[in-house]
């Protein structure tokens, strides 16, 4: 019996719009064809990989395929890639099948493509994520050799429900008690400030329990953390000790939904435990209220107890979470034979 789909390479730019529609079935915040095209422009055109001294895959490259129905609609997508800072040996993956087309072999065909591409490169493991409220996707992955490696949670703060106990607090006064000042990237713009933010981000990122791989270099970090949809310099919140940046929170404004996404919070080890993260999160709430945003959403690793405790204090409510799942190439190969 002929399969009800075919796999093909992306045809750009015409595939951006239907691909965005498919991704929006999966991602928490909406994307657009324009945003996908802008993200593509940030990426390398030709990959370059190698085997490191430990015999593990290094470098960067990517492959993408779509599954197309008999009517010509994009009904599935796989994107397998390495960034220069990806954990040695690993390939990251996004695999999505449209709800109406699941159970027809599309997911396995897309995974098979990613596997064979990774096998040619010499990858050791595949890594991806599935929502914890999608048991069918998790079981699909487990049957193909994946295991759950970590669990992360989404949570949301409805700004209309923020307690006056928090909305009336003065974040600048909290920081001032420790000799710190509150500012934003809009107050001190330019490369010098961006590099100080990068150094703080690089040093704190490694302390995230779920962190894998390496930290991007400054140019790549700027592309993927500052030059993104929803970025506003006035929403990059900074705690400073003199000219030194010791705490930061980056909040993105999602205009399509009227909300904010709390993208990152980091505090220098020397300044932890004195309320810096709390003050920055309170300032994010104040900024959101001034913008008329309806919510602030965030993601946290289940092992990041300090941030989870602050979020609970502020009234963040748990949403669905996401499992990070990993499979060795050998395990996947056994299931695809």
C-alpha positions as CSV (number, residue, x, y, z in Angstrom):
1,X,0.0,0.0,0.0
2,X,1.4,3.4,-1.0
3,X,2.3,5.7,1.9
4,X,-0.1,8.6,2.4
5,X,3.0,11.0,2.5
6,X,6.4,11.7,1.0
7,X,9.5,13.2,2.5
8,X,11.3,16.0,0.8
9,X,13.7,18.9,1.5
10,X,12.4,22.3,2.4
11,X,11.5,24.6,-0.4
12,X,12.1,28.1,0.8
13,X,10.7,30.7,1.2
14,X,7.3,29.1,0.3
15,X,7.5,26.5,3.0
16,X,8.0,29.0,5.8
17,X,4.2,29.8,6.2
18,X,2.9,26.2,6.4
19,X,5.9,25.2,8.6
20,X,5.0,28.0,11.0
21,X,1.5,26.7,11.1
22,X,2.7,23.2,12.0
23,X,5.2,24.5,14.6
24,X,2.4,26.5,16.3
25,X,0.7,23.2,17.1
26,X,3.7,22.4,19.3
27,X,5.4,25.5,20.5
28,X,4.1,27.5,23.5
29,X,4.5,30.9,21.9
30,X,3.5,31.5,18.3
31,X,5.9,31.9,15.5
32,X,5.5,33.3,12.0
33,X,6.9,32.7,8.5
34,X,8.9,36.0,8.9
35,X,10.4,35.0,12.2
36,X,11.5,31.6,10.8
37,X,13.1,33.3,7.8
38,X,14.9,35.7,10.1
39,X,16.2,32.9,12.3
40,X,17.5,31.1,9.2
41,X,19.5,34.1,8.2
42,X,21.4,33.9,11.5
43,X,22.6,30.3,10.7
44,X,25.6,29.0,8.8
45,X,25.0,28.0,5.2
46,X,27.6,25.2,5.1
47,X,28.2,22.9,8.1
48,X,31.5,21.7,9.4
49,X,31.9,18.7,11.7
50,X,34.8,16.7,13.0
51,X,35.6,14.0,15.6
52,X,37.4,15.3,18.7
53,X,40.3,13.7,20.6
54,X,37.8,11.6,22.5
55,X,36.2,10.3,19.3
56,X,33.1,12.3,19.7
57,X,31.4,14.4,17.1
58,X,32.1,18.2,17.2
59,X,31.3,21.2,15.1
60,X,28.1,22.2,13.5
61,X,25.7,21.1,10.8
62,X,22.0,20.5,10.2
63,X,19.4,18.6,8.1
64,X,15.7,19.3,7.6
65,X,13.0,17.3,6.0
66,X,9.2,17.8,5.7
67,X,6.5,15.1,5.3
68,X,4.0,16.1,2.7
69,X,0.5,14.7,2.3
70,X,-1.0,13.6,-1.0
71,X,-2.7,16.9,-1.2
72,X,0.7,18.7,-0.9
73,X,0.3,19.9,2.7
74,X,3.2,19.9,5.1
75,X,2.1,17.4,7.8
76,X,5.4,16.6,9.5
77,X,8.8,18.1,10.1
78,X,12.2,17.0,11.4
79,X,15.2,19.3,12.1
80,X,18.4,17.6,13.4
81,X,21.3,19.8,14.2
82,X,24.5,20.6,16.0
83,X,25.5,24.1,17.1
84,X,29.2,24.8,17.8
85,X,28.4,24.7,21.5
86,X,26.3,21.4,21.5
87,X,27.6,18.6,23.8
88,X,30.2,16.5,22.0
89,X,28.7,13.5,20.3
90,X,25.1,14.8,20.5
91,X,22.6,15.8,17.8
92,X,19.6,18.0,18.8
93,X,16.3,17.3,17.2
94,X,12.8,18.7,16.7
95,X,10.3,16.3,15.3
96,X,6.6,17.2,14.8
97,X,3.7,15.4,13.1
98,X,0.4,17.2,12.6
99,X,-2.3,15.9,14.9
100,X,-4.6,14.7,12.1
101,X,-1.8,12.6,10.5
102,X,-0.3,10.8,13.5
103,X,-0.2,7.0,13.6
104,X,0.6,6.7,9.9
105,X,4.4,6.2,10.0
106,X,5.4,9.8,9.5
107,X,7.2,10.1,12.8
108,X,9.2,7.0,12.2
109,X,10.1,8.1,8.6
110,X,11.3,11.4,9.9
111,X,13.3,9.9,12.7
112,X,14.8,7.4,10.3
113,X,16.1,10.4,8.2
114,X,17.6,12.1,11.2
115,X,19.2,8.8,12.4
116,X,20.8,8.0,9.0
117,X,22.1,11.6,8.7
118,X,23.6,11.4,12.2
119,X,25.1,7.9,11.5
120,X,26.9,9.4,8.5
121,X,28.3,12.2,10.7
122,X,29.4,9.8,13.5
123,X,27.1,11.0,16.2
124,X,26.8,9.1,19.4
125,X,23.4,10.2,20.7
126,X,20.2,11.9,19.8
127,X,18.5,14.4,22.2
128,X,15.1,16.0,22.0
129,X,12.1,17.1,24.1
130,X,8.5,16.0,24.5
131,X,5.7,17.6,26.4
132,X,4.8,15.7,29.6
133,X,1.1,15.9,28.7
134,X,1.6,14.1,25.4
135,X,2.0,10.4,26.5
136,X,1.7,9.1,23.0
137,X,4.8,11.1,21.9
138,X,6.7,9.9,24.9
139,X,5.8,6.3,24.3
140,X,6.8,6.7,20.6
141,X,10.2,7.8,21.7
142,X,10.7,5.2,24.4
143,X,9.8,2.4,21.8
144,X,12.7,3.8,19.7
145,X,15.3,3.7,22.4
146,X,14.9,7.1,24.2
147,X,15.0,7.5,28.0
148,X,13.9,10.4,30.1
149,X,16.9,12.4,31.2
150,X,15.4,15.5,32.8
151,X,12.1,17.2,33.5
152,X,11.5,20.9,33.1
153,X,8.3,22.8,34.1
154,X,6.5,25.7,32.6
155,X,4.7,28.2,34.8
156,X,2.7,31.3,34.3
157,X,2.0,34.4,36.4
158,X,-1.3,36.1,35.5
159,X,-0.4,39.8,36.1
160,X,-4.0,40.6,37.0
161,X,-3.7,38.3,40.0
162,X,-0.4,39.6,41.4
163,X,-0.6,40.2,45.1
164,X,-0.1,43.9,46.3
165,X,2.4,42.4,48.6
166,X,4.7,42.0,45.6
167,X,3.4,44.6,43.1
168,X,4.0,47.4,45.7
169,X,7.5,46.3,46.6
170,X,10.3,48.5,45.3
171,X,13.0,46.4,43.5
172,X,15.5,49.2,43.4
173,X,15.2,49.6,47.2
174,X,15.8,45.9,47.7
175,X,19.0,46.0,45.7
176,X,20.1,49.2,47.3
177,X,20.2,47.5,50.7
178,X,23.1,45.5,49.4
179,X,24.8,48.4,47.7
180,X,23.5,47.5,44.2
181,X,21.7,49.6,41.6
182,X,18.9,48.6,39.2
183,X,19.1,49.5,35.5
184,X,18.2,48.2,32.1
185,X,20.2,47.8,28.9
186,X,18.3,50.8,27.6
187,X,19.9,52.9,30.3
188,X,23.4,51.8,29.4
189,X,23.3,50.6,25.8
190,X,26.2,49.5,23.6
191,X,28.7,46.7,23.2
192,X,30.4,47.2,26.5
193,X,27.2,46.5,28.4
194,X,26.3,43.6,26.1
195,X,29.7,42.0,26.7
196,X,29.2,42.4,30.5
197,X,25.9,40.7,30.1
198,X,27.5,38.0,28.1
199,X,30.2,37.3,30.7
200,X,27.5,37.2,33.4
201,X,25.3,34.9,31.4
202,X,28.2,32.6,30.4
203,X,29.3,32.2,34.1
204,X,25.8,31.6,35.4
205,X,24.5,29.4,32.6
206,X,26.9,26.6,33.6
207,X,25.2,26.5,37.0
208,X,21.8,25.6,35.5
209,X,21.2,21.9,36.5
210,X,20.1,21.0,33.0
211,X,22.9,22.7,31.2
212,X,24.7,20.7,28.5
213,X,27.5,21.5,26.1
214,X,29.3,24.8,26.1
215,X,28.4,28.5,26.1
216,X,28.1,30.2,22.7
217,X,30.7,32.8,21.8
218,X,29.7,36.4,22.2
219,X,28.5,36.9,18.6
220,X,26.3,33.8,18.7
221,X,25.0,34.6,22.1
222,X,24.0,38.1,20.9
223,X,22.2,36.6,17.9
224,X,20.1,34.1,19.9
225,X,19.5,36.0,23.1
226,X,19.3,39.7,22.1
227,X,18.6,39.8,18.4
228,X,15.3,37.8,18.8
229,X,11.6,38.4,18.4
230,X,10.3,40.2,21.4
231,X,13.6,41.7,22.5
232,X,13.5,45.2,24.1
233,X,16.5,46.8,25.7
234,X,14.2,48.2,28.4
235,X,13.2,44.6,29.4
236,X,16.8,43.5,30.0
237,X,17.0,44.1,33.7
238,X,20.3,44.4,35.4
239,X,21.6,44.5,39.0
240,X,25.0,46.2,39.2
241,X,27.7,46.7,41.8
242,X,29.3,49.9,40.5
243,X,30.1,49.2,36.9
244,X,30.0,45.4,37.4
245,X,26.9,43.5,36.3
246,X,26.1,40.9,39.0
247,X,22.5,40.0,38.1
248,X,20.3,39.9,35.0
249,X,16.9,39.0,33.8
250,X,15.9,39.0,30.1
251,X,12.2,39.3,29.3
252,X,10.7,39.1,25.8
253,X,7.5,40.9,24.8
254,X,5.3,38.5,22.8
255,X,3.1,41.0,21.0
256,X,1.0,38.2,19.3
257,X,-0.4,37.0,22.7
258,X,0.0,40.2,24.7
259,X,2.3,38.5,27.2
260,X,5.9,38.3,28.3
261,X,8.3,35.4,28.3
262,X,10.8,35.3,31.1
263,X,13.8,34.0,29.1
264,X,16.7,34.0,31.6
265,X,17.7,35.0,35.1
266,X,21.3,34.7,36.3
267,X,23.0,36.0,39.5
268,X,26.8,36.0,40.1
269,X,27.7,33.4,42.7
270,X,29.1,36.1,45.0
271,X,25.7,37.9,45.1
272,X,23.3,35.0,45.6
273,X,21.1,34.7,48.6
274,X,20.6,38.4,49.1
275,X,17.4,38.9,47.1
276,X,18.9,39.9,43.7
277,X,16.8,37.4,41.7
278,X,13.7,38.3,43.6
279,X,14.2,42.0,42.9
280,X,14.8,41.4,39.2
281,X,11.6,39.3,39.0
282,X,9.7,42.0,40.8
283,X,10.9,44.5,38.3
284,X,9.8,42.2,35.5
285,X,6.3,42.2,37.0
286,X,6.3,46.0,37.2
287,X,7.4,46.3,33.6
288,X,4.7,43.9,32.5
289,X,2.0,45.8,34.3
290,X,3.2,49.1,32.7
291,X,3.1,47.4,29.3
292,X,-0.4,46.1,29.9
293,X,0.8,42.5,29.5
294,X,-1.6,39.8,30.6
295,X,0.9,37.2,31.8
296,X,4.6,36.3,32.3
297,X,5.5,32.7,31.3
298,X,8.7,30.9,32.1
299,X,10.4,27.5,32.0
300,X,12.5,26.0,34.9
301,X,14.4,22.9,35.4
302,X,12.8,20.7,38.1
303,X,16.2,20.7,40.0
304,X,16.5,24.5,40.1
305,X,15.1,24.8,43.6
306,X,16.0,28.5,44.3
307,X,14.3,29.9,41.2
308,X,11.3,27.6,41.7
309,X,10.9,28.8,45.3
310,X,10.9,32.4,44.1
311,X,8.3,31.7,41.5
312,X,6.0,30.0,44.0
313,X,6.3,33.1,46.3
314,X,5.3,35.4,43.4
315,X,2.3,33.3,42.5
316,X,3.5,31.5,39.4
317,X,1.1,28.7,38.6
318,X,2.4,25.4,37.1
319,X,1.6,24.5,33.5
320,X,2.6,21.5,31.5
321,X,6.2,20.5,31.6
322,X,8.7,19.0,29.1
323,X,10.8,15.9,29.3
324,X,14.3,16.0,27.9
325,X,14.9,12.6,26.3
326,X,18.1,11.0,25.1
327,X,19.0,7.9,23.0
328,X,22.2,6.3,21.9
329,X,22.5,5.8,18.2
330,X,22.9,2.1,18.9
331,X,19.6,1.9,20.7
332,X,17.8,3.8,17.9
333,X,19.3,1.6,15.3
334,X,18.0,-1.5,17.0
335,X,14.4,-0.2,16.8
336,X,14.7,0.9,13.2
337,X,16.0,-2.4,11.8
